[in-house]
């Protein structure tokens, strides 16, 4: 049965890295007879330039029909002066919202070949393998009311609303508990229950869900402490579950433990396992077009797509093994370059993964 994968290159380095991921997907499509069909569409700044919308109707329609989506990145200074509702990032948020991609899985894995690239001592991060489960369609990024208003005495006030419903917390909690069951059976729920009522409820619901997963060890941690512990002793964590804003911050912090955010993939899933897969880094407009961006996070995102949305585990493992083999060969893009390694371009890194496959 043919399945459709929508490729959304986006902005900045997006087209460069998505091109390499598509090459790899074409190779495994042939090798494992996956019967994948690829389409492409505009999103973000590239879509604004062509259609005056960060999420054109045609793109949303293709996304809704696709079995899975691979996204490069959106945004850049070119569009920073636009009204908030017109900015490239609204295209990304619109996809998440319209497709109900509520569960964001962000692994932080330190490849042993890159231990020296981490900003922490090798003994602190060696063997690191954390999965952060971030709620993606609720919380302060989507809460209403929001805006900027004028107060009576003439001063302006900006305001946002941090809100979660019980059902939103339960569904992300179940994803986190089930993820923990498949890993080390340890789940740490991160909140700010000492000052935020919404996270008091979050903690209560996580405790209630615990009864459905007796094999999983549940702990709780305030977000400020979690940020500290990720730097102090990151290997204490297996799976972390948290809300949208805290997850945004902590997952980027965890990414840097691995040496480069250019190595880290992510998945955003809805309840039907339809997903959007993207690297954790941004559009990096300062290096766009230079051929130096690291495509491995996007290639590994494609592997996550094969695993979580298309249930093609053998093909996913083959891509991950190929990436590891390339690193064993000492090939590095600029962001992960180390003494004695061989520096390669974006395209050369993609070709190396193809050869390893």
Secondary structure, 3 states (H helix, E strand, C coil): CCEEEEEEEECCCHHHHHHHHHHHHHHHHHHCCCCEEEEECCCCHHHHHHHCCCCCHHHHHHHHHCCEEEEEECCCHHHCCCCHHHCCHHHHHHHHHHCCCCEEEEEEECCHHHHHHCCCCHHHHCCCEEEEEEECCCHHHCCCCCEEEECCCCCEEEECCCCCCHHHHHHHHHHHHHHHHCCCCEEEEEECCCCCHHHHHHHHHHHHHHCCCCCCEEEEEEHHHHHHHHHHCHHHCCEEEECHHHHHHHHHHHHHHCCCHHHCEEEEECCCCCEEEEECCCCCCCCCCCCCCCCHHHHHHHHHHHHHCCCCHHHHHHHHHHHHHHHHCCEECHHHCCCCCEECCHHHHHHHHHHHC
